[in-house]
């Protein structure tokens, strides 16, 4: 029974013509972060074994602004700074990348953060970061090779001595397939 479910899933995932669906692509995107003030840029390359499934490997740079919050007599400080990650993700587009439609994504990330130095945090640090992310977006093809997309993702992980990292970029981008 379990084998038949796996086979059924693969048959739904794979289009009838694998040869026509295989492609390589270049990806680039940029946009703001939605949980903290900041911005994010990403560039990468990927491979699509089918029109519905893509594996994307990217480098991204996210920068969060430092901030100070006041709540009565309590003061909280966030140091912000750049987060540099190498990512590997899987994208699934139920309608295929040749049609306007949604896609889901999941992946892992590894890299470093360099928290800002200021009056409250005078020490320079470099933290190792390990994280995972989930998200989704919409893909809009502009021809056989070019597409634009918008996606949102939530990245959560461990950041060296700083504790937990949580970043949520909202990006728009371009994909060129060849």
KOLRO-626032 format. One record per residue: x, y, z of N, C-alpha, C in turn. Coordinates in pm, 1 decimal, decimal comma, padded with zeros to 6 digits. Layout:
// KOLRO-626032
npx  npy  npz  capx  capy  capz  cpx  cpy  cpz
X  Y  Z  X  Y  Z  X  Y  Z
...
***
This chain:
// KOLRO-626032
npx  npy  npz  capx  capy  capz  cpx  cpy  cpz
00081,9  -00119,5  00000,0  00000,0  00000,0  00000,0  00086,6  00126,2  00000,0
00192,4  00126,4  00082,9  00280,8  00242,4  00092,2  00349,7  00267,7  -00042,4
00394,5  00162,1  -00110,3  00461,2  00177,2  -00239,4  00367,7  00234,5  -00343,9
00242,1  00198,5  -00340,1  00147,7  00252,0  -00438,4  00122,1  00401,5  -00415,1
00126,0  00446,6  -00289,6  00110,6  00590,1  -00261,5  00230,2  00669,0  -00313,9
00349,1  00614,5  -00294,8  00469,2  00681,2  -00345,1  00465,1  00687,3  -00496,7
00428,9  00578,4  -00560,8  00419,8  00575,0  -00706,7  00315,2  00673,8  -00757,3
00199,8  00681,3  -00693,3  00095,7  00775,4  -00731,6  00145,0  00919,5  -00716,8
00214,4  00948,1  -00607,1  00269,3  01082,6  -00586,5  00367,4  01117,5  -00697,9
00457,5  01025,1  -00732,2  00555,4  01051,9  -00837,6  00488,6  01071,5  -00972,9
00384,1  00995,5  -01002,0  00314,1  01011,2  -01128,5  00243,4  01146,3  -01138,0
00192,9  01195,4  -01024,4  00131,1  01327,3  -01024,6  00234,9  01438,5  -01033,9
00351,6  01414,5  -00977,7  00457,4  01513,6  -00975,9  00525,8  01527,9  -01111,0
00547,7  01417,1  -01176,4  00621,4  01419,0  -01301,8  00528,4  01440,7  -01420,3
00560,9  01533,9  -01507,9  00479,2  01552,4  -01627,2  00507,8  01441,1  -01728,0
00422,3  01426,1  -01828,5  00441,0  01317,5  -01924,9  00572,8  01323,4  -02000,3
00623,4  01442,0  -02028,5  00745,7  01453,6  -02106,9  00857,5  01512,5  -02023,4
00939,7  01429,1  -01963,5  01050,4  01477,5  -01882,3  01155,5  01549,4  -01966,6
01178,2  01503,7  -02087,9  01283,2  01563,2  -02170,5  01255,1  01709,9  -02198,6
01130,0  01746,3  -02222,7  01094,9  01885,2  -02251,5  01094,5  01971,5  -02126,6
01081,7  01910,5  -02009,8  01068,3  01987,6  -01886,9  01202,5  02022,3  -01822,5
01308,9  01949,2  -01855,8  01436,4  01973,9  -01791,5  01491,8  02109,0  -01834,5
01536,0  02188,2  -01735,1  01593,7  02317,6  -01767,7  01682,1  02365,0  -01653,5
01769,6  02456,7  -01686,4  01851,5  02526,0  -01589,4  01800,0  02668,3  -01581,4
01823,5  02733,9  -01468,8  01776,0  02870,8  -01456,4  01867,1  02954,7  -01369,2
01863,9  03084,1  -01393,3  01931,7  03182,5  -01310,0  01824,9  03264,6  -01240,1
01846,2  03293,5  -01113,0  01747,1  03361,3  -01030,6  01809,5  03483,9  -00965,5
01733,7  03590,0  -00955,6  01775,3  03708,2  -00881,8  01653,5  03772,8  -00819,8
01666,6  03821,1  -00695,2  01551,5  03882,7  -00629,1  01597,7  03982,5  -00524,2
01508,2  04073,0  -00489,4  01536,7  04174,1  -00387,0  01405,4  04219,7  -00325,4
01414,4  04269,0  -00200,8  01295,2  04323,0  -00136,1  01317,2  04348,4  00011,5
01214,8  04401,0  00076,4  01225,6  04433,4  00219,3  01203,2  04310,4  00307,2
01242,1  04323,0  00432,4  01206,5  04221,4  00531,3  01078,5  04268,3  00599,5
00992,9  04173,5  00639,6  00861,8  04213,0  00689,8  00845,7  04200,6  00840,6
00941,2  04137,6  00910,9  00928,2  04130,3  01056,3  01015,3  04234,6  01126,3
01124,7  04274,0  01066,9  01214,4  04377,3  01118,2  01250,6  04467,6  01001,9
01287,3  04593,5  01030,9  01328,5  04685,6  00925,4  01457,8  04634,5  00863,2
01457,8  04618,9  00731,8  01576,3  04572,2  00662,0  01546,0  04541,7  00517,3
01642,9  04481,2  00449,5  01625,7  04445,3  00308,8  01702,8  04316,9  00280,1
01669,0  04253,7  00168,4  01727,9  04125,5  00133,0  01751,8  04118,4  -00017,8
01866,1  04062,0  -00056,1  01901,2  04038,2  -00196,1  01942,4  03892,7  -00210,0
01910,3  03831,5  -00323,4  01950,2  03692,7  -00347,1  01980,9  03672,5  -00494,5
02077,0  03585,5  -00522,6  02111,1  03546,3  -00659,2  02149,6  03399,5  -00656,1
02108,7  03327,0  -00760,3  02140,1  03186,1  -00760,4  02114,2  03119,5  -00893,7
02130,1  02988,8  -00891,6  02107,5  02906,6  -01009,2  02031,0  02782,9  -00965,5
01960,4  02724,0  -01062,8  01882,0  02607,3  -01028,7  01864,7  02512,2  -01144,5
01807,2  02398,6  -01112,4  01779,9  02293,5  -01208,8  01637,6  02245,0  -01187,7
01564,7  02229,2  -01297,3  01427,3  02178,5  -01291,3  01420,4  02045,0  -01365,2
01412,3  01933,2  -01292,8  01399,4  01804,7  -01360,3  01261,0  01786,7  -01423,5
01162,2  01860,1  -01372,8  01027,4  01859,3  -01429,4  00978,7  02003,9  -01432,9
00867,2  02027,8  -01497,1  00814,5  02164,6  -01502,3  00754,7  02208,1  -01368,5
00733,8  02114,2  -01278,1  00673,5  02146,7  -01148,4  00774,0  02154,4  -01033,4
00890,8  02097,1  -01050,1  00986,6  02084,7  -00941,2  01118,6  02152,3  -00979,4
01172,3  02234,6  -00888,9  01301,4  02300,3  -00911,3  01386,1  02290,5  -00785,8
01515,5  02276,8  -00807,8  01614,5  02280,8  -00701,0  01697,0  02406,7  -00723,8
01698,3  02495,4  -00626,4  01763,9  02624,9  -00641,9  01871,8  02639,5  -00535,3
01989,7  02684,2  -00576,9  02101,6  02711,2  -00487,5  02135,1  02858,5  -00499,8
02130,1  02930,8  -00388,2  02144,7  03076,5  -00391,3  02241,6  03126,0  -00285,1
02285,1  03248,2  -00307,4  02355,0  03325,8  -00206,0  02266,3  03444,4  -00175,6
02244,7  03471,4  -00048,3  02160,7  03585,3  -00014,5  02225,1  03668,4  00094,6
02194,6  03797,4  00087,4  02242,1  03892,1  00187,8  02120,5  03965,3  00240,8
02098,6  03953,1  00369,7  01989,6  04023,3  00436,2  02051,5  04115,0  00539,9
02006,2  04238,9  00543,7  02057,3  04333,4  00643,5  01940,3  04384,9  00726,7
01951,0  04368,2  00858,1  01849,0  04418,1  00949,9  01902,4  04541,0  01022,1
01817,5  04641,4  01040,6  01856,6  04763,9  01109,4  01857,9  04742,3  01259,9
01949,3  04813,4  01327,6  01949,4  04812,7  01474,1  01829,4  04892,6  01522,3
01781,3  04859,4  01642,6  01668,2  04935,1  01697,2  01670,4  04929,5  01849,3
01609,7  05030,6  01909,6  01591,9  05036,7  02054,3  01443,6  05054,2  02081,3
01389,6  04972,5  02171,7  01247,8  04980,5  02207,9  01231,4  05019,7  02353,7
01126,2  05095,7  02379,6  01095,6  05138,7  02516,9  00954,3  05093,9  02551,3
00939,9  05030,9  02667,3  00809,8  04990,8  02718,0  00809,1  05023,0  02867,8
00763,4  05143,7  02899,4  00768,6  05187,6  03039,0  00912,6  05208,2  03081,3
00953,7  05139,5  03187,3  01091,7  05148,9  03235,7  01184,6  05045,9  03171,4
01132,6  04964,5  03082,3  01212,1  04859,7  03018,9  01261,7  04908,1  02882,8
01392,6  04892,0  02860,3  01454,6  04927,5  02732,8  01510,1  04800,2  02670,8
01480,1  04777,7  02543,9  01535,7  04661,7  02474,6  01613,2  04709,2  02352,6
01722,5  04642,9  02324,1  01806,7  04677,4  02210,4  01824,1  04556,1  02120,5
01819,7  04580,9  01990,0  01844,5  04478,3  01889,2  01959,3  04528,6  01803,9
02059,5  04446,2  01784,2  02180,3  04494,7  01719,0  02175,0  04493,9  01567,0
02091,7  04413,8  01505,8  02083,8  04412,2  01360,1  02214,5  04369,8  01296,0
02228,8  04398,5  01167,1  02350,7  04368,1  01093,5  02325,0  04278,1  00975,2
02430,6  04251,8  00896,8  02415,3  04168,0  00777,3  02418,1  04018,2  00810,1
02342,8  03944,8  00733,5  02332,9  03799,2  00741,7  02363,4  03747,0  00601,5
02470,7  03670,9  00586,6  02513,3  03617,8  00457,0  02492,8  03467,4  00457,5
02409,6  03418,3  00365,4  02371,7  03276,7  00364,8  02389,8  03212,6  00228,5
02429,6  03087,9  00228,8  02418,8  03001,6  00112,7  02296,9  02914,5  00137,1
02208,8  02903,5  00038,0  02083,9  02829,9  00058,5  02064,8  02721,6  -00047,2
01994,4  02619,0  -00008,2  01948,1  02516,1  -00099,5  01799,4  02499,7  -00077,4
01723,0  02508,9  -00184,5  01577,4  02501,4  -00168,2  01513,7  02415,5  -00275,1
01396,9  02367,1  -00242,3  01312,5  02293,5  -00334,5  01187,6  02378,1  -00356,5
01154,0  02400,7  -00483,6  01031,3  02473,8  -00518,3  00936,3  02378,2  -00589,5
00811,0  02382,4  -00548,4  00708,4  02301,2  -00614,0  00599,1  02392,6  -00665,8
00578,4  02391,3  -00798,0  00474,4  02471,4  -00864,1  00370,5  02375,0  -00920,6
00253,5  02363,7  -00858,2  00154,8  02264,5  -00902,3  00110,6  02280,1  -01047,7
00114,1  02402,4  -01101,7  00072,8  02424,8  -01240,5  00190,5  02425,8  -01337,7
00311,3  02409,5  -01286,7  00430,6  02413,0  -01370,8  00484,4  02554,7  -01381,7
00612,2  02567,3  -01416,5  00671,7  02700,5  -01424,8  00639,1  02771,5  -01554,5
00569,4  02708,1  -01647,2  00529,4  02771,7  -01772,3  00394,7  02841,7  -01765,3
00328,3  02837,3  -01650,1  00196,1  02899,8  -01634,0  00196,5  02991,4  -01512,7
00109,2  03090,2  -01514,0  00091,9  03175,3  -01396,6  00034,6  03088,3  -01285,5
00098,5  03093,7  -01169,9  00048,3  03011,8  -01060,4  00134,5  03019,4  -00937,1
00085,9  02958,7  -00829,7  00158,6  02961,6  -00702,7  00272,1  02859,7  -00700,7
00362,7  02878,1  -00605,8  00463,4  02777,4  -00577,1  00492,4  02778,6  -00427,8
00533,7  02664,7  -00377,7  00576,8  02652,1  -00238,8  00725,0  02623,2  -00238,2
00791,0  02658,8  -00128,5  00934,2  02635,3  -00120,3  00973,5  02595,9  00021,0
01080,1  02519,9  00029,5  01137,7  02479,7  00158,1  01286,5  02460,7  00136,2
01365,7  02490,6  00238,6  01508,4  02474,3  00220,8  01587,6  02489,4  00348,3
01718,8  02479,0  00331,3  01812,5  02496,3  00441,3  01911,6  02605,5  00404,3
01972,8  02665,2  00506,9  02067,5  02773,5  00485,2  02182,1  02762,2  00584,3
02299,1  02807,5  00541,9  02416,2  02812,8  00629,7  02498,5  02933,9  00590,2
02560,6  02997,2  00689,0  02641,8  03113,4  00659,3  02689,9  03181,7  00784,7
02705,4  03314,2  00775,1  02756,5  03392,5  00887,8  02674,6  03520,1  00903,6
02677,8  03572,1  01025,2  02621,7  03704,9  01051,2  02731,8  03788,5  01114,9
02727,3  03917,1  01086,7  02820,8  04014,1  01143,5  02737,1  04121,9  01211,3
02696,9  04101,0  01336,6  02610,4  04198,1  01403,8  02673,0  04337,6  01409,3
02586,6  04439,8  01402,2  02631,3  04578,9  01407,7  02703,8  04607,7  01539,1
02798,2  04699,0  01531,0  02869,0  04749,5  01648,0  02814,4  04889,2  01676,4
02776,0  04913,5  01802,7  02725,4  05045,0  01841,4  02758,3  05069,3  01988,5
02702,4  05174,8  02047,9  02732,1  05207,5  02188,0  02689,5  05096,9  02284,0
02579,1  05032,7  02255,3  02527,0  04928,0  02344,1  02601,0  04796,1  02322,9
02638,4  04766,1  02198,0  02707,9  04642,0  02162,3  02842,9  04677,4  02099,0
02946,9  04700,6  02180,5  03074,8  04746,8  02126,3  03163,7  04635,8  02067,7
03130,9  04509,5  02088,6  03216,9  04400,0  02043,4  03184,4  04357,0  01901,3
03289,6  04338,2  01820,5  03272,2  04282,0  01686,0  03255,4  04130,6  01700,0
03158,1  04077,4  01628,3  03132,6  03933,2  01631,1  03112,2  03880,6  01490,2
03145,2  03756,1  01472,2  03108,3  03681,3  01352,4  03044,7  03553,1  01403,6
02918,5  03533,3  01370,5  02844,7  03415,4  01416,4  02819,2  03320,4  01300,6
02832,6  03192,4  01327,2  02789,4  03092,5  01230,1  02638,5  03079,3  01239,7
02574,7  03063,5  01126,4  02428,9  03052,5  01121,3  02390,3  02924,0  01049,8
02297,1  02850,9  01107,2  02235,5  02733,4  01045,2  02085,8  02752,4  01058,5
02012,7  02737,2  00947,8  01869,7  02766,8  00951,6  01793,6  02682,1  00850,3
01662,1  02684,8  00862,5  01572,7  02627,8  00762,3  01468,9  02734,0  00728,9
01401,5  02717,9  00615,9  01299,4  02815,3  00578,5  01186,5  02748,7  00501,3
01071,0  02812,4  00511,4  00949,6  02771,7  00439,7  00887,4  02896,6  00380,3
00819,0  02881,4  00269,1  00754,0  02997,5  00210,7  00674,0  02961,1  00088,3
00636,1  03063,9  00017,3  00559,0  03045,1  -00104,2  00554,7  03172,5  -00183,9
00504,7  03161,2  -00304,8  00498,6  03278,6  -00390,6  00415,4  03253,4  -00513,3
00429,9  03344,4  -00607,6  00359,3  03334,2  -00735,1  00459,6  03355,7  -00847,6
00443,8  03275,8  -00953,4  00530,0  03280,9  -01070,6  00449,6  03331,4  -01189,7
00506,8  03426,3  -01265,9  00438,9  03480,9  -01384,4  00534,7  03472,3  -01502,3
00515,4  03375,3  -01593,5  00603,2  03365,3  -01710,0  00578,2  03480,2  -01807,1
00687,2  03531,3  -01867,2  00677,8  03640,0  -01965,9  00718,5  03590,8  -02104,1
00729,6  03463,6  -02119,7  00771,6  03400,9  -02244,2  00821,8  03261,7  -02212,6
00891,9  03200,5  -02309,9  00942,5  03065,4  -02289,3  01055,6  03059,5  -02187,4
01135,9  03164,9  -02177,4  01255,6  03160,5  -02092,7  01253,3  03255,0  -01973,8
01176,8  03360,4  -01980,6  01179,6  03464,9  -01878,2  01052,9  03461,8  -01793,4
01070,3  03478,7  -01662,6  00955,7  03484,5  -01570,8  00988,7  03580,9  -01458,4
00884,5  03639,6  -01401,1  00899,1  03719,0  -01279,4  00826,8  03643,7  -01168,4
00869,9  03667,9  -01046,3  00806,6  03601,2  -00933,5  00811,9  03691,1  -00811,4
00726,6  03662,1  -00717,1  00729,6  03725,8  -00585,6  00714,0  03614,3  -00483,9
00794,0  03621,9  -00376,2  00780,6  03520,1  -00272,8  00804,0  03578,8  -00135,3
00753,4  03508,3  -00037,2  00775,0  03541,3  00103,0  00821,4  03412,9  00169,5
00914,0  03427,4  00261,2  00965,4  03310,4  00332,1  00996,2  03347,4  00475,3
00996,1  03248,3  00559,9  01033,3  03266,8  00700,0  01153,2  03178,3  00725,2
01264,7  03241,7  00762,6  01388,4  03171,0  00792,2  01409,6  03170,9  00942,6
01429,9  03053,3  01001,2  01449,1  03040,3  01145,5  01567,5  02947,3  01169,3
01654,2  02987,2  01265,1  01767,8  02901,5  01294,7  01848,6  02950,6  01412,5
01966,1  02892,5  01429,9  02056,7  02926,8  01538,9  02167,2  03016,5  01486,2
02201,2  03118,4  01565,9  02300,2  03217,0  01524,7  02407,8  03230,5  01632,2
02500,1  03139,7  01634,7  02615,5  03146,8  01724,6  02582,0  03191,4  01864,9
02653,4  03292,8  01914,4  02632,7  03343,0  02050,3  02512,4  03435,0  02062,1
02455,9  03478,6  01952,3  02343,5  03571,2  01954,9  02210,2  03501,5  01980,9
02205,1  03369,5  01968,7  02081,2  03297,2  01995,3  02009,7  03253,7  01869,6
01885,9  03296,9  01855,6  01800,3  03254,3  01744,8  01792,5  03364,4  01640,1
01796,0  03324,4  01514,9  01775,8  03417,6  01405,1  01639,7  03386,6  01343,1
01564,0  03492,3  01314,8  01434,8  03479,7  01247,2  01422,5  03596,9  01151,3
01417,6  03567,2  01022,3  01413,7  03669,3  00918,6  01302,1  03633,2  00821,1
01225,7  03732,0  00778,6  01116,0  03708,1  00684,7  01123,8  03806,1  00567,9
01200,8  03772,5  00463,2  01205,5  03861,0  00347,2  01084,5  03842,1  00255,6
01044,4  03950,9  00194,3  00940,8  03954,0  00091,3  01011,2  04006,6  -00032,8
01029,8  03920,7  -00133,4  01112,9  03959,0  -00247,5  01039,6  03942,7  -00379,3
01078,9  04024,6  -00474,6  01035,2  04012,1  -00613,7  01159,7  03981,1  -00694,5
01143,8  03900,2  -00798,3  01262,3  03861,3  -00872,9  01234,9  03821,0  -01015,1
01342,7  03778,4  -01080,8  01340,7  03739,1  -01220,8  01406,7  03602,0  -01233,6
01352,0  03517,9  -01320,2  01410,7  03388,6  -01352,5  01433,5  03382,5  -01503,3
01552,8  03341,8  -01543,0  01581,5  03318,4  -01684,2  01619,7  03173,4  -01699,7
01543,7  03099,1  -01778,8  01567,3  02956,6  -01799,8  01636,6  02933,6  -01934,5
01726,6  02837,4  -01934,7  01794,3  02802,1  -02060,8  01813,2  02652,7  -02069,5
***
